[in-house]
Amino acid sequence: MSKFVVCKNTKKHAEVIQALTDRKIDFEIVDCTKKCFKCRTSVMIKQDDSYISASTVEKLLTKLSLD
């Protein structure tokens, strides 16, 4: 199972957390993912060792590989 990490500073943080919780996806919230510009200007999540970003929470969810 993939490990998902959400930065507390990411754009639309509350929406991302709610969407992951609603889909019963395990995740961790961290203070910083060291990708400040991208994190604060787009919706972003870290999946294992890669960063996934999108303009909306819905688009982000479609990009996640939930195998």
CORSULBEL-V925893 format. One record per backbone hydrogen bond with DSSP energy under -1.0 kcal/mol. NH is the residue of the N-H (numbers start at 0). CO is the residue of the C=O. If there is no record, write none. Layout:
NH|CO  NH|CO
//
This chain:
4|45  5|27  7|29  9|6  10|38  10|41  12|9  15|11  16|12  17|13  18|14  19|15  20|16  21|17  22|18  23|20  24|19  27|3  29|5  38|34  39|35  40|36  41|37  42|53  44|51  45|4  46|49  47|2  49|46  51|44  53|42  59|55  60|56  61|57  62|58  63|59
//
